[in-house]
Amino acid sequence: MKGTILSNLIIRAEDGKRYTFKLEEIQNLSKFSYTEEHSLDGMEVDFEQGKEDENQATSLFILPTQESKVTPHPAA
């Protein structure tokens, strides 16, 4: 499922529903750098609906877009 991070660890999905998530559920977070100034708000993500709690998003991946506020770490 795809959606957009609104704020305060909430995603608005393409189906119009809102899902909560935990930062540790973002599988590729280590590939990005972000700060309070460059938050995750507005980022597009791909995620799965939780099995135990269907209002919980799990296994999130940040989808890089041209409008991204967070930037990928430079390749080493």
mmCIF file of the C-alpha atoms, coordinates in Angstrom:
data_MODEL
# 
_entry.id   MODEL 
# 
loop_
_atom_site.group_PDB 
_atom_site.id 
_atom_site.type_symbol 
_atom_site.label_atom_id 
_atom_site.label_alt_id 
_atom_site.label_comp_id 
_atom_site.label_asym_id 
_atom_site.label_entity_id 
_atom_site.label_seq_id 
_atom_site.pdbx_PDB_ins_code 
_atom_site.Cartn_x 
_atom_site.Cartn_y 
_atom_site.Cartn_z 
_atom_site.occupancy 
_atom_site.B_iso_or_equiv 
_atom_site.pdbx_formal_charge 
_atom_site.auth_seq_id 
_atom_site.auth_comp_id 
_atom_site.auth_asym_id 
_atom_site.auth_atom_id 
_atom_site.pdbx_PDB_model_num 
ATOM 1  C CA . MET A 1 1  ? 0.000  0.000  0.000  1.00 0.00 ? 1  MET A CA 1 
ATOM 2  C CA . LYS A 1 2  ? 1.239  3.541  -0.622 1.00 0.00 ? 2  LYS A CA 1 
ATOM 3  C CA . GLY A 1 3  ? 0.726  6.696  1.374  1.00 0.00 ? 3  GLY A CA 1 
ATOM 4  C CA . THR A 1 4  ? 2.131  9.988  2.605  1.00 0.00 ? 4  THR A CA 1 
ATOM 5  C CA . ILE A 1 5  ? 3.557  10.711 6.045  1.00 0.00 ? 5  ILE A CA 1 
ATOM 6  C CA . LEU A 1 6  ? 1.444  13.491 7.573  1.00 0.00 ? 6  LEU A CA 1 
ATOM 7  C CA . SER A 1 7  ? 3.124  14.106 10.930 1.00 0.00 ? 7  SER A CA 1 
ATOM 8  C CA . ASN A 1 8  ? 3.458  12.597 14.380 1.00 0.00 ? 8  ASN A CA 1 
ATOM 9  C CA . LEU A 1 9  ? 4.055  9.124  12.910 1.00 0.00 ? 9  LEU A CA 1 
ATOM 10 C CA . ILE A 1 10 ? 0.793  9.059  10.940 1.00 0.00 ? 10 ILE A CA 1 
ATOM 11 C CA . ILE A 1 11 ? 0.374  8.031  7.295  1.00 0.00 ? 11 ILE A CA 1 
ATOM 12 C CA . ARG A 1 12 ? -2.556 8.921  5.056  1.00 0.00 ? 12 ARG A CA 1 
ATOM 13 C CA . ALA A 1 13 ? -2.872 6.035  2.608  1.00 0.00 ? 13 ALA A CA 1 
ATOM 14 C CA . GLU A 1 14 ? -4.209 6.027  -0.931 1.00 0.00 ? 14 GLU A CA 1 
ATOM 15 C CA . ASP A 1 15 ? -7.359 4.357  0.409  1.00 0.00 ? 15 ASP A CA 1 
ATOM 16 C CA . GLY A 1 16 ? -8.038 7.499  2.499  1.00 0.00 ? 16 GLY A CA 1 
ATOM 17 C CA . LYS A 1 17 ? -7.420 5.775  5.841  1.00 0.00 ? 17 LYS A CA 1 
ATOM 18 C CA . ARG A 1 18 ? -4.826 6.836  8.384  1.00 0.00 ? 18 ARG A CA 1 
ATOM 19 C CA . TYR A 1 19 ? -2.266 4.460  9.832  1.00 0.00 ? 19 TYR A CA 1 
ATOM 20 C CA . THR A 1 20 ? 0.194  4.904  12.678 1.00 0.00 ? 20 THR A CA 1 
ATOM 21 C CA . PHE A 1 21 ? 3.761  3.651  12.505 1.00 0.00 ? 21 PHE A CA 1 
ATOM 22 C CA . LYS A 1 22 ? 7.010  3.451  14.464 1.00 0.00 ? 22 LYS A CA 1 
ATOM 23 C CA . LEU A 1 23 ? 10.305 4.812  13.138 1.00 0.00 ? 23 LEU A CA 1 
ATOM 24 C CA . GLU A 1 24 ? 11.901 1.394  13.542 1.00 0.00 ? 24 GLU A CA 1 
ATOM 25 C CA . GLU A 1 25 ? 9.415  0.053  10.951 1.00 0.00 ? 25 GLU A CA 1 
ATOM 26 C CA . ILE A 1 26 ? 11.071 2.151  8.201  1.00 0.00 ? 26 ILE A CA 1 
ATOM 27 C CA . GLN A 1 27 ? 13.274 -0.432 6.517  1.00 0.00 ? 27 GLN A CA 1 
ATOM 28 C CA . ASN A 1 28 ? 15.471 1.993  4.571  1.00 0.00 ? 28 ASN A CA 1 
ATOM 29 C CA . LEU A 1 29 ? 15.688 4.869  7.084  1.00 0.00 ? 29 LEU A CA 1 
ATOM 30 C CA . SER A 1 30 ? 19.472 4.444  7.454  1.00 0.00 ? 30 SER A CA 1 
ATOM 31 C CA . LYS A 1 31 ? 19.855 5.405  3.784  1.00 0.00 ? 31 LYS A CA 1 
ATOM 32 C CA . PHE A 1 32 ? 18.471 8.878  4.480  1.00 0.00 ? 32 PHE A CA 1 
ATOM 33 C CA . SER A 1 33 ? 19.456 11.801 6.678  1.00 0.00 ? 33 SER A CA 1 
ATOM 34 C CA . TYR A 1 34 ? 16.818 13.965 8.276  1.00 0.00 ? 34 TYR A CA 1 
ATOM 35 C CA . THR A 1 35 ? 16.498 16.537 11.049 1.00 0.00 ? 35 THR A CA 1 
ATOM 36 C CA . GLU A 1 36 ? 13.693 18.467 12.735 1.00 0.00 ? 36 GLU A CA 1 
ATOM 37 C CA . GLU A 1 37 ? 14.071 21.005 9.927  1.00 0.00 ? 37 GLU A CA 1 
ATOM 38 C CA . HIS A 1 38 ? 13.968 18.280 7.265  1.00 0.00 ? 38 HIS A CA 1 
ATOM 39 C CA . SER A 1 39 ? 11.408 15.939 8.755  1.00 0.00 ? 39 SER A CA 1 
ATOM 40 C CA . LEU A 1 40 ? 9.714  12.917 7.231  1.00 0.00 ? 40 LEU A CA 1 
ATOM 41 C CA . ASP A 1 41 ? 6.442  14.860 6.884  1.00 0.00 ? 41 ASP A CA 1 
ATOM 42 C CA . GLY A 1 42 ? 5.223  14.751 3.297  1.00 0.00 ? 42 GLY A CA 1 
ATOM 43 C CA . MET A 1 43 ? 7.386  11.776 2.330  1.00 0.00 ? 43 MET A CA 1 
ATOM 44 C CA . GLU A 1 44 ? 5.802  9.105  0.176  1.00 0.00 ? 44 GLU A CA 1 
ATOM 45 C CA . VAL A 1 45 ? 6.058  5.579  1.564  1.00 0.00 ? 45 VAL A CA 1 
ATOM 46 C CA . ASP A 1 46 ? 5.198  2.029  0.642  1.00 0.00 ? 46 ASP A CA 1 
ATOM 47 C CA . PHE A 1 47 ? 3.974  -0.099 3.559  1.00 0.00 ? 47 PHE A CA 1 
ATOM 48 C CA . GLU A 1 48 ? 2.023  -3.121 4.670  1.00 0.00 ? 48 GLU A CA 1 
ATOM 49 C CA . GLN A 1 49 ? -1.056 -3.056 6.863  1.00 0.00 ? 49 GLN A CA 1 
ATOM 50 C CA . GLY A 1 50 ? -0.389 -4.578 10.282 1.00 0.00 ? 50 GLY A CA 1 
ATOM 51 C CA . LYS A 1 51 ? -1.630 -8.124 10.832 1.00 0.00 ? 51 LYS A CA 1 
ATOM 52 C CA . GLU A 1 52 ? -2.379 -7.739 14.547 1.00 0.00 ? 52 GLU A CA 1 
ATOM 53 C CA . ASP A 1 53 ? -3.497 -4.103 14.369 1.00 0.00 ? 53 ASP A CA 1 
ATOM 54 C CA . GLU A 1 54 ? -4.941 -3.142 11.000 1.00 0.00 ? 54 GLU A CA 1 
ATOM 55 C CA . ASN A 1 55 ? -4.514 0.577  11.832 1.00 0.00 ? 55 ASN A CA 1 
ATOM 56 C CA . GLN A 1 56 ? -0.736 0.068  12.150 1.00 0.00 ? 56 GLN A CA 1 
ATOM 57 C CA . ALA A 1 57 ? 1.638  0.396  9.176  1.00 0.00 ? 57 ALA A CA 1 
ATOM 58 C CA . THR A 1 58 ? 4.567  -2.022 9.084  1.00 0.00 ? 58 THR A CA 1 
ATOM 59 C CA . SER A 1 59 ? 7.559  -2.693 6.826  1.00 0.00 ? 59 SER A CA 1 
ATOM 60 C CA . LEU A 1 60 ? 7.708  0.871  5.518  1.00 0.00 ? 60 LEU A CA 1 
ATOM 61 C CA . PHE A 1 61 ? 9.997  2.003  2.724  1.00 0.00 ? 61 PHE A CA 1 
ATOM 62 C CA . ILE A 1 62 ? 10.589 5.678  1.906  1.00 0.00 ? 62 ILE A CA 1 
ATOM 63 C CA . LEU A 1 63 ? 10.017 6.263  -1.801 1.00 0.00 ? 63 LEU A CA 1 
ATOM 64 C CA . PRO A 1 64 ? 12.530 8.782  -3.165 1.00 0.00 ? 64 PRO A CA 1 
ATOM 65 C CA . THR A 1 65 ? 10.882 11.616 -5.079 1.00 0.00 ? 65 THR A CA 1 
ATOM 66 C CA . GLN A 1 66 ? 12.138 14.851 -6.568 1.00 0.00 ? 66 GLN A CA 1 
ATOM 67 C CA . GLU A 1 67 ? 10.352 16.768 -3.796 1.00 0.00 ? 67 GLU A CA 1 
ATOM 68 C CA . SER A 1 68 ? 12.018 14.796 -0.984 1.00 0.00 ? 68 SER A CA 1 
ATOM 69 C CA . LYS A 1 69 ? 12.877 16.788 2.106  1.00 0.00 ? 69 LYS A CA 1 
ATOM 70 C CA . VAL A 1 70 ? 15.237 14.090 3.321  1.00 0.00 ? 70 VAL A CA 1 
ATOM 71 C CA . THR A 1 71 ? 18.262 13.314 1.249  1.00 0.00 ? 71 THR A CA 1 
ATOM 72 C CA . PRO A 1 72 ? 20.029 10.045 0.553  1.00 0.00 ? 72 PRO A CA 1 
ATOM 73 C CA . HIS A 1 73 ? 23.428 9.645  2.165  1.00 0.00 ? 73 HIS A CA 1 
ATOM 74 C CA . PRO A 1 74 ? 26.193 10.125 -0.399 1.00 0.00 ? 74 PRO A CA 1 
ATOM 75 C CA . ALA A 1 75 ? 27.563 6.878  -1.805 1.00 0.00 ? 75 ALA A CA 1 
ATOM 76 C CA . ALA A 1 76 ? 30.807 5.845  -0.179 1.00 0.00 ? 76 ALA A CA 1 
# 
